[in-house]
């Protein structure tokens, strides 16, 4: 398969990204250039030949990602706005190839397309993909967004642990537990774009499908961009219910531990 035909395979993937970008913008989770996403697409282009002169000079990474060696990743550009991404996904995303030792990446040139650079949260995306390759190979999509309801929740000290956060989300609606049975991880504030944030996020997401960055936003992983969005959407709904119930001036009762255990037993009992 030639390079041009291989690149054409990206069209439906970018179309899905564009659709989700529009949802993020409409929900108010992607102000200015907030939000970014990526997806490993190597298996979608199994025969693509990445020619050296089609790639920009390799860019060293601050830390190596050996399990990503040779992988192709489609990722949103630095500074891209979701409201614009939804209309022109090819303009605001780029294809990168991780070098043979995972120590650098190259941006693959696409004919007739403006060339951008990956999001400033590249390290977190790569650290998470590196972890997924080893532990959750089926999951190949990563989304980060400023989910308003969850950011608001992270300002409350009572949910500053993965356990307490998950318990609160589960208690707001039975389907949250059904579709988010592993709960959501919580990560104390870390500087955006840093190695520390990347490492800590990858470690937490080994256990959870989604992670709340304190006072910053949410990041989720799944088999597709759409599924990763669904996880955020479910968690945001739970947080919204909590705040709506709290607006009455009373603390929401929520589902009790007995109810939660009954749901777990009914839907997740071993067969």
N, C-alpha and C positions, 0 to 999 in steps of 0.2 A: 504494500500500500504506500503510495507516495505521500509526501508531507502535506500537500494541499488537500488530499482526500481525508487524511487523518485529522487535520484541523477542522474539516467540515463536520466531523462527528460532534464537535463542541456545540454546535448550534442548538440542539434540543436541551442540552445541559444549561447553556446560558439562558435559554427561554424560561426554564424552571427557576433559575436564579432571579431573573427579572420579575417573575410573578411574585416570588417571596419578598423581593426588595420593595415592591409596591405595597405589600401587606405591612411590612415594617414601618414604612413611611406613613401609611394611613392610620396606623395605630399610635403614631407619635413616639415610636421607639427608635427613630433614626433621625434626630435633629442634625442639621448641617451635614457634616461628613461622618456622623456616628454610624457604627455598625460595619461589619465585614464578614465575609464567609469564604470558605474554600471547600474543595472536594477533590479527592484523589481520583484521577480518571484514567490511570494506566490500563486498567482492564477494559475500558471502553475503546481504547486505541491500541490493541495488542500488537499490531504490525507496523505502527508508525515508525518511520525512520527519521530521527532527529539529526539533521545534517549540521555539522559544525558552523558553517557559514550562515545558518538560519538562526543561530543563537547568539545573544549578546555575551560578552566576556563574563566569565564566572565571578560571582560576588561571594566573598568569604562570609561564613556565618560565625556568630559569637560562640556557638557551641555546636558540636557535630550531632547529626541525627543518622547514625549508621543504618538503622532499619528502613530508612526512606531512600537509601541509595538507588538511583535509577528511576525513582518514581516521578510521575507527571502529576502536577497539582494545578488546578484552575483556581485562581484566587482573586478577590476584589483588589482594585488598585488603591494605593494610598491617596487619601483626599477625595475619594469618590463619594458622591451623595446618592443615597438610595433612591430619591425621587428622580434622579437623572439616570441611575443605573437601570431602573425599571423600563426605561425607554430605549436605552442604548447599552445593553450589557456587554457587547464586544468592545466598546470604547472604554469601559470602566473596569475591565478585568484583564488578567494576563495569565499566560500559561508558563509555568516554570518547571524545570527539570533538575532534580537533585543530583549532584555529582556522585561519582562512584564510591566515595568514602563517606558521603553524607556531610562533608565539611563545607560545601558551597552549593550555590544554585545558579542556574542560567535561565534567563528569560528567553523564551522561544519567540522569534519574530513571526508575525502573521502578516502576509502581504495585504496591503491596502488598509491596514488598521493602525491607528495611533498607538504608540508604545508607552505604557505606563510602568510603574514600579509597584511591587506588592505592598499591601497594607502595613502600617506601622506595628501592627500586632502579629507580624509574620512569625516571630519566635514562638509565641503561644500556639499559633496554628500548627507549626511544624512539630513542636514538642508533643502536642496532642495527637497529631497524625502518627508520629513515631510510636507513641504508646499504643494507639489503636492497632497499628500493624502487628504488634506483638500480642496484644490481649483481646482486642475486639475487631478482628479483620473485616467483619461484615460492615462495621460502621466506618464510613469514609467521608462523611460530610460534617463540617464544623461551622456553626454560626455564633457570632457575638453580636449582641444588640443591647441598647439601653432601655430595657423593659421597665417602664415607669413604675408600675405597681410593685415590682420586685425590688427596685432600687429603694423605693419608699420603705418597704419592709426591712431592708438591710440597715435602716437607721434606728431600728429598735433592738436594743441590746438583748432582749429576751429570745431572739432567734439567731444569736451569734454562734451557732453550732449547726453542723449538718443534721444532727438528730432533732434538735428543737425546731429547726426550719421545716424539715420533712413532716414532723408531727403536726405542725400548724397547717401546712398545705393539705395534708391528708384529711384533716378534721373539717375542712370547709365544704367538701362535696365528695360523695362516694366514688365518683368516676375518676377523681384525681388519683386515688389509690389504685384503681383498676388500670389506669394508663401510665401511671408513674410509680409503680410498685417499689422501686429501689429508692425513691425519694430524690432529694436534691442536695448537693453538697454546698457547703458554705466556706468561703475563703476570706479571712481578714484582709483589710486593704493592703494592696501592693502597688507600687508604681507601675503605671501602664507601659507596655512595650519592653519590660525588663526580663532578664533571664530568670530572676527570682519568681516573677509572676508565671512565666512559661513553665518552669519546673513544678511549681506548686499546683498549677492548674492540671497538668498532665497527671500528677499523682492522684488528685481528687477524682478526676474523671475516669480513672481506672475502675472506680467503684460505682460512681453515679453517672447517669446519662446527661445530667445538667449540673451547672455550678453557678452559684450566685457570688459575684465579686462584690464585696462590701462597698456600698456607696458608689458603685461604678456601673454594673450591668450584669447580664447573664450570658453564659456560653453553654451551648448544647451540642451533642453529637448524635448522629444516627446514620442509617444506611443511605439517606437522601437528604437534600436540602429541605424538602417539604416536611419530612418526618422530624427533622431537627427543629423546624419552626413549630410544629404541632406540640412538641414538648414545652417550649417556651410559652405557647399560647395557653396550654392547660395550667401551668404554674401561675401565669399572670391572672387567669380567671379566679383561681383560689385566693390569691392575694387581694383581688378586687372585691370578692365576696367578704373577706375579712374586714376590709376598710369600710365597705358599705354597711355591714352589720354594726361595726364600731361607731359609726356616725350617729347612732341612736343614743350614744352616751353610755352604753353598756358593753361589757366585754362579751364577745360572741361565745356561746357555749361550745359549738362545734360538735363533731361526732366524738363520742367517748371512746376510750380504749377498747371497751367491749364491742362496740360497733365496728371499729377498725379491725379487730381480731376476727369478727364474724365475716367481714368482707374478704380478708386474707384467706380464711378457711374455705369459704365458698368458691372463690375464683382461682386460688393458687395452691390448693391442696394437692399433694402428690397423688398421681394416678397409678 
